[in-house]
């Protein structure tokens, strides 16, 4: 039965990339204007939110968001979701009315057209370069002063499918403490199961998200960074480990890996 689904999964995946390319081309004139000045970022964010909803629902997904605490439109936050899918950034964008600037990998600049706009709106980091990491802090500081939030996937990349949650890097938590902004842990339960990097699995369905209670950094010192990092990790890990669908999917990959 699994093999009978393969042609449909391939067509479905192809549709995603077609939808991505077609919509980017259609938005190019507007994107050229809205990425020309930082003062246009709030309007740019509204456009990108609409685009994210289009991609999510255009792929046959639905969003179900459980908010343990709601965002204040007038505050800045440090968003820290788990990372398991290409769909993750679009989910984060769609569920946040607060404009977010992402800290992302410089390698994505190489993608034609997308990379051109990516480097204009994302804080790029080369994790192998101390100078690059220092520039991230400087740019993030300026963005936060402009009233936007920061989005970082603290795992630093997508871990193997059999891993529940990869270890967190320090950057997000250093920034949150430096600027005394709340950390917003978010758990994405279904993105890996329904839209992982494996093109021969997945399918349409509901993408469940839990936005946890914020972790305050008021009066926190840099010496407490690891404690905040570990606290955020535990919040997300505990939520994932309680979810039967997520753990069943993760264990299947673990077993497949062991027997491959």
Sine and cosine of phi, psi and omega as CSV:
sin_phi,cos_phi,sin_psi,cos_psi,sin_omega,cos_omega
0.00,0.00,-0.63,0.78,-0.01,-1.00
-0.86,0.50,-0.64,0.77,-0.04,-1.00
-0.94,0.33,-0.46,0.89,0.04,-1.00
-0.92,0.38,-0.41,0.91,-0.01,-1.00
-0.99,0.16,-0.30,0.96,-0.14,-0.99
-0.84,0.54,-0.74,0.68,0.02,-1.00
-0.86,0.51,-0.63,0.78,0.00,-1.00
-0.93,0.38,-0.63,0.77,0.03,-1.00
-0.91,0.42,-0.63,0.78,0.01,-1.00
-0.92,0.40,-0.67,0.74,0.05,-1.00
-0.91,0.42,-0.65,0.76,0.01,-1.00
-0.89,0.47,-0.70,0.71,0.04,-1.00
-0.90,0.43,-0.67,0.74,0.03,-1.00
-0.87,0.49,-0.62,0.78,0.03,-1.00
-0.87,0.50,-0.63,0.78,0.02,-1.00
-0.86,0.51,-0.74,0.67,-0.05,-1.00
-0.94,0.35,-0.56,0.83,0.09,-1.00
-0.90,0.43,-0.70,0.71,0.01,-1.00
-0.89,0.46,-0.65,0.76,0.01,-1.00
-0.89,0.47,-0.77,0.64,-0.06,-1.00
-0.93,0.38,-0.71,0.70,-0.05,-1.00
-0.88,0.48,-0.70,0.71,-0.04,-1.00
-0.94,0.34,-0.59,0.81,0.05,-1.00
-0.89,0.45,-0.72,0.70,0.03,-1.00
-0.86,0.50,-0.66,0.75,-0.02,-1.00
-0.91,0.41,-0.49,0.87,-0.05,-1.00
-1.00,-0.03,-0.09,1.00,-0.12,-0.99
-0.78,0.62,-0.75,0.66,-0.02,-1.00
-0.85,0.52,-0.67,0.74,-0.01,-1.00
-0.94,0.33,-0.64,0.77,0.01,-1.00
-0.89,0.45,-0.60,0.80,0.03,-1.00
-0.87,0.49,-0.61,0.80,0.01,-1.00
-0.97,0.25,-0.75,0.66,-0.14,-0.99
-0.96,0.28,-0.29,0.96,0.06,-1.00
-0.98,-0.17,0.08,1.00,-0.03,-1.00
-0.97,0.23,-0.53,0.85,-0.02,-1.00
-0.73,-0.69,0.61,-0.79,0.00,-1.00
-0.91,0.41,-0.41,0.91,0.00,-1.00
-0.93,0.37,-0.26,0.96,0.02,-1.00
-1.00,0.01,0.06,1.00,-0.19,-0.98
-0.89,0.45,-0.60,0.80,0.00,-1.00
-0.88,0.48,-0.65,0.76,0.04,-1.00
-0.94,0.34,-0.66,0.75,0.07,-1.00
-0.84,0.55,-0.66,0.75,-0.02,-1.00
-0.89,0.46,-0.64,0.77,0.03,-1.00
-0.89,0.46,-0.65,0.76,0.03,-1.00
-0.90,0.44,-0.71,0.70,-0.04,-1.00
-0.93,0.38,-0.55,0.84,0.08,-1.00
-0.89,0.45,-0.70,0.71,0.04,-1.00
-0.88,0.47,-0.66,0.75,0.03,-1.00
-0.89,0.46,-0.66,0.75,0.00,-1.00
-0.90,0.44,-0.69,0.73,0.07,-1.00
-0.87,0.50,-0.65,0.76,0.00,-1.00
-0.88,0.47,-0.69,0.72,0.00,-1.00
-0.92,0.39,-0.68,0.73,-0.03,-1.00
-0.90,0.43,-0.79,0.61,-0.04,-1.00
-0.97,0.26,-0.48,0.88,0.05,-1.00
-0.92,0.40,-0.38,0.92,0.06,-1.00
-1.00,-0.03,0.07,1.00,0.03,-1.00
1.00,0.07,0.30,0.96,0.04,-1.00
-1.00,-0.07,0.33,-0.94,0.15,-0.99
-0.75,-0.66,0.48,-0.88,0.01,-1.00
-0.97,-0.26,0.69,-0.72,0.12,-0.99
-0.76,-0.65,0.94,-0.34,-0.13,-0.99
-0.93,-0.38,0.81,-0.59,0.08,-1.00
-0.96,-0.29,0.92,-0.40,-0.06,-1.00
-0.96,-0.27,0.95,-0.30,0.09,-1.00
-0.95,0.32,-0.42,0.91,0.07,-1.00
-0.51,-0.86,0.68,-0.73,-0.05,-1.00
-1.00,-0.04,0.44,-0.90,0.00,-1.00
-0.98,0.20,0.51,-0.86,0.15,-0.99
-0.99,-0.13,0.85,-0.53,-0.07,-1.00
-0.87,0.50,-0.34,0.94,-0.07,-1.00
-0.99,-0.17,0.18,0.98,-0.02,-1.00
-0.88,-0.47,0.35,-0.94,0.11,-0.99
-0.98,-0.20,0.52,-0.85,-0.04,-1.00
-0.67,-0.74,0.27,-0.96,0.18,-0.98
-0.94,-0.34,0.96,-0.27,-0.03,-1.00
-1.00,0.09,0.78,-0.62,-0.05,-1.00
-0.74,-0.68,1.00,0.08,0.07,-1.00
-1.00,-0.05,0.31,-0.95,0.20,-0.98
-0.96,0.29,0.42,-0.91,-0.12,-0.99
-0.85,-0.53,0.88,-0.48,-0.04,-1.00
-0.59,-0.81,-0.01,1.00,-0.18,-0.98
-0.34,-0.94,0.42,-0.91,0.13,-0.99
-0.89,0.45,-0.34,0.94,-0.04,-1.00
-0.98,0.18,-0.27,0.96,-0.11,-0.99
-0.82,0.57,-0.77,0.64,-0.02,-1.00
-0.87,0.49,-0.59,0.80,0.00,-1.00
-0.92,0.38,-0.59,0.80,0.06,-1.00
-0.90,0.43,-0.72,0.69,0.00,-1.00
-0.88,0.48,-0.68,0.74,0.01,-1.00
-0.89,0.45,-0.71,0.71,-0.09,-1.00
-0.90,0.44,-0.59,0.81,-0.11,-0.99
-1.00,-0.02,-0.01,1.00,-0.01,-1.00
-0.89,-0.45,0.89,-0.45,0.12,-0.99
-0.97,0.22,-0.33,0.94,0.05,-1.00
-0.96,0.29,0.82,-0.57,0.04,-1.00
-0.85,0.52,0.74,-0.67,-0.03,-1.00
-0.85,-0.52,0.66,-0.75,0.19,-0.98
-0.95,-0.30,0.78,-0.63,-0.03,-1.00
-1.00,0.01,0.53,-0.85,0.24,-0.97
-0.98,-0.19,0.90,-0.44,-0.12,-0.99
-0.72,-0.69,0.16,-0.99,-0.05,-1.00
-0.96,0.30,0.63,-0.78,-0.01,-1.00
-0.94,0.35,-0.36,0.93,-0.05,-1.00
-0.88,0.48,-0.44,0.90,-0.04,-1.00
-0.94,0.34,-0.22,0.97,0.05,-1.00
-0.89,0.45,-0.41,0.91,-0.07,-1.00
-0.96,0.29,-0.25,0.97,0.00,-1.00
-0.94,0.34,0.83,-0.56,-0.04,-1.00
-0.83,0.56,0.65,-0.76,0.03,-1.00
0.91,0.41,-0.86,0.51,0.03,-1.00
-0.81,0.58,-0.70,0.72,-0.03,-1.00
-0.89,0.46,-0.54,0.84,0.00,-1.00
-0.88,0.48,-0.71,0.70,0.00,-1.00
-0.98,0.19,-0.55,0.84,-0.01,-1.00
-0.83,0.56,-0.73,0.68,-0.06,-1.00
-0.95,0.32,-0.25,0.97,0.01,-1.00
-1.00,0.04,-0.32,0.95,-0.09,-1.00
-0.82,-0.57,-0.16,0.99,-0.04,-1.00
-0.94,-0.34,0.58,-0.81,0.13,-0.99
-0.99,0.10,0.95,-0.32,-0.10,-0.99
-1.00,0.04,0.57,-0.82,-0.01,-1.00
-0.70,-0.71,0.68,-0.73,0.18,-0.98
-0.96,-0.28,0.97,-0.23,-0.14,-0.99
-0.92,0.40,-0.23,0.97,0.04,-1.00
-1.00,0.08,-0.11,0.99,-0.08,-1.00
-0.91,-0.41,0.85,-0.53,0.05,-1.00
-0.90,0.44,-0.62,0.78,0.01,-1.00
-0.88,0.47,-0.67,0.74,0.02,-1.00
-0.90,0.44,-0.68,0.73,0.00,-1.00
-0.90,0.44,-0.59,0.81,0.03,-1.00
-0.91,0.41,-0.64,0.77,0.02,-1.00
-0.90,0.43,-0.54,0.84,0.05,-1.00
-0.85,0.52,-0.71,0.70,0.00,-1.00
-0.89,0.46,-0.64,0.77,-0.01,-1.00
-0.92,0.39,-0.71,0.71,0.00,-1.00
-0.94,0.35,-0.63,0.77,0.02,-1.00
-0.89,0.45,-0.63,0.78,0.02,-1.00
-0.86,0.51,-0.69,0.72,0.00,-1.00
-0.92,0.40,-0.67,0.74,-0.01,-1.00
-0.89,0.46,-0.67,0.74,-0.01,-1.00
-0.91,0.42,-0.57,0.82,0.06,-1.00
-0.91,0.42,-0.46,0.89,0.04,-1.00
-0.99,0.16,-0.04,1.00,0.09,-1.00
1.00,-0.07,0.11,0.99,0.03,-1.00
-1.00,0.00,0.19,-0.98,0.08,-1.00
-0.98,-0.21,0.16,-0.99,0.02,-1.00
-0.89,-0.46,0.66,-0.75,0.07,-1.00
-0.88,-0.47,0.85,-0.53,0.03,-1.00
-0.71,-0.71,0.75,-0.66,0.16,-0.99
-1.00,0.06,0.97,-0.23,-0.21,-0.98
-0.92,0.39,-0.22,0.98,0.09,-1.00
-0.94,0.33,-0.31,0.95,0.03,-1.00
0.99,0.15,-0.03,1.00,-0.01,-1.00
0.18,-0.98,-0.01,-1.00,0.01,-1.00
-1.00,0.01,0.89,-0.46,0.01,-1.00
-0.96,0.30,0.19,-0.98,0.07,-1.00
-0.83,0.55,0.49,-0.87,-0.10,-1.00
-0.88,0.48,-0.41,0.91,-0.04,-1.00
-1.00,0.08,-0.04,1.00,0.00,-1.00
-1.00,-0.05,0.77,-0.63,-0.01,-1.00
-0.90,0.43,-0.77,0.64,-0.02,-1.00
-0.40,-0.92,0.81,-0.58,-0.01,-1.00
-0.97,0.26,0.36,-0.93,0.03,-1.00
-0.88,0.47,0.56,-0.83,-0.04,-1.00
-1.00,0.02,0.61,-0.80,0.13,-0.99
-1.00,0.03,0.18,-0.98,-0.18,-0.98
-1.00,0.04,-0.37,0.93,-0.21,-0.98
-0.79,0.61,-0.75,0.67,-0.06,-1.00
-0.87,0.50,-0.60,0.80,-0.12,-0.99
-0.99,0.16,-0.54,0.84,0.15,-0.99
-0.87,0.49,-0.72,0.69,-0.01,-1.00
-0.90,0.43,-0.67,0.74,-0.02,-1.00
-0.88,0.47,-0.65,0.76,0.01,-1.00
-0.94,0.34,-0.70,0.72,-0.03,-1.00
-0.85,0.53,-0.62,0.79,-0.07,-1.00
-0.97,-0.24,0.07,1.00,0.07,-1.00
0.81,0.59,0.72,0.69,0.02,-1.00
-0.93,-0.37,0.53,-0.85,-0.03,-1.00
-0.92,0.40,0.57,-0.82,0.13,-0.99
-1.00,0.00,0.74,-0.67,-0.01,-1.00
-0.93,-0.38,0.99,-0.11,0.08,-1.00
-0.96,0.30,0.71,-0.70,0.07,-1.00
-0.76,-0.65,0.69,-0.72,0.02,-1.00
-0.94,-0.35,0.83,-0.56,0.06,-1.00
-0.96,-0.27,0.93,-0.37,-0.13,-0.99
-1.00,0.09,-0.57,0.82,-0.25,-0.97
-0.92,-0.40,-0.14,0.99,-0.09,-1.00
-0.87,0.49,-0.64,0.77,0.01,-1.00
-0.93,0.37,-0.69,0.73,-0.05,-1.00
-0.92,0.40,-0.62,0.79,-0.10,-0.99
-0.99,-0.13,-0.34,0.94,-0.05,-1.00
-0.45,-0.89,0.84,0.54,0.03,-1.00
-0.98,0.19,-0.06,-1.00,0.01,-1.00
-0.97,0.25,-0.18,0.98,0.06,-1.00
-0.99,0.15,0.94,-0.34,-0.11,-0.99
-0.96,0.29,-0.15,0.99,-0.04,-1.00
-0.99,-0.14,0.28,0.96,0.06,-1.00
-0.60,-0.80,0.22,-0.97,0.01,-1.00
0.93,-0.37,-0.25,-0.97,0.00,-1.00
0.45,-0.89,0.12,-0.99,-0.02,-1.00
-0.94,0.34,0.47,-0.88,-0.01,-1.00
0.21,-0.98,-0.20,-0.98,-0.03,-1.00
-1.00,-0.09,0.76,-0.65,0.06,-1.00
-0.99,-0.12,0.96,-0.28,-0.03,-1.00
-1.00,0.04,0.69,-0.72,-0.01,-1.00
-0.76,-0.65,0.68,-0.73,0.16,-0.99
-0.88,-0.47,0.85,-0.53,0.11,-0.99
-0.99,-0.13,0.92,-0.40,-0.13,-0.99
-0.99,0.15,0.15,-0.99,0.14,-0.99
-0.84,0.54,0.67,-0.75,-0.03,-1.00
-0.93,0.36,0.51,-0.86,0.07,-1.00
-0.97,-0.23,0.94,-0.35,-0.08,-1.00
-0.97,0.26,0.55,-0.83,0.02,-1.00
-0.88,-0.47,0.15,0.99,0.01,-1.00
-0.83,0.56,0.78,-0.62,0.03,-1.00
0.92,0.40,0.19,0.98,0.07,-1.00
-0.98,0.19,0.57,-0.82,0.03,-1.00
-0.97,-0.24,0.33,-0.94,0.00,-1.00
-0.84,0.54,-0.50,0.86,0.01,-1.00
-0.89,0.46,-0.29,0.96,0.00,-1.00
-1.00,-0.10,0.08,1.00,-0.09,-1.00
-0.84,0.54,-0.75,0.66,-0.05,-1.00
-0.90,0.44,-0.57,0.82,0.04,-1.00
-0.90,0.43,-0.69,0.73,0.04,-1.00
-0.92,0.40,-0.64,0.77,0.04,-1.00
-0.87,0.50,-0.74,0.67,-0.03,-1.00
-0.93,0.38,-0.57,0.82,0.03,-1.00
-0.90,0.43,-0.69,0.72,0.03,-1.00
-0.90,0.44,-0.68,0.73,0.03,-1.00
-0.85,0.52,-0.74,0.68,-0.05,-1.00
-0.89,0.45,-0.62,0.78,0.02,-1.00
-0.86,0.52,-0.76,0.65,-0.05,-1.00
-0.96,0.30,-0.69,0.72,-0.01,-1.00
-0.87,0.49,-0.71,0.70,-0.01,-1.00
-0.89,0.46,-0.60,0.80,0.01,-1.00
-0.93,0.37,-0.68,0.73,0.01,-1.00
-0.91,0.42,-0.67,0.74,-0.08,-1.00
-0.93,0.36,-0.31,0.95,0.04,-1.00
-1.00,0.04,-0.21,0.98,-0.10,-1.00
-1.00,0.00,0.90,-0.44,-0.10,-1.00
-0.89,0.46,-0.68,0.73,-0.03,-1.00
-0.90,0.44,-0.69,0.72,-0.02,-1.00
-0.91,0.42,-0.72,0.69,-0.05,-1.00
-0.94,0.33,-0.57,0.82,0.06,-1.00
-0.89,0.46,-0.70,0.72,0.00,-1.00
-0.91,0.42,-0.69,0.72,0.00,-1.00
-0.90,0.43,-0.67,0.75,0.00,-1.00
-0.92,0.39,-0.57,0.82,0.05,-1.00
-0.88,0.48,-0.65,0.76,0.01,-1.00
-0.94,0.34,-0.58,0.81,0.03,-1.00
-0.89,0.45,-0.70,0.71,0.01,-1.00
-0.91,0.40,-0.64,0.77,0.01,-1.00
-0.90,0.43,-0.63,0.77,0.00,-1.00
-0.91,0.42,-0.67,0.75,-0.02,-1.00
-0.91,0.41,-0.51,0.86,-0.10,-1.00
-0.98,-0.21,0.08,1.00,0.00,-1.00
-0.99,0.14,0.00,0.00,0.00,0.00
